[in-house]
């Protein structure tokens, strides 16, 4: 399996924290040197490990925001 490279460009929000210190975050991340995208996933306290997550373009994030706002 190829090495996964990432750079957290910006932490937008910490959504929650588990009792073991892992945090669920919304970040702007560059994966393998590509254009940064928005990403929601769990992170270990030192950011060395991550859980499965979902990656969104800016347009997809805006659509999600619009959908959520219309439901509230």
Secondary structure, DSSP 8 states (H G I E B T S, - for coil): -----EEEEEEEEEEEE-TTS-EEEEEEEEETTS--EEEEEEE-TTSS-EEEEEEE-HHHHHHHHHHHHHH-
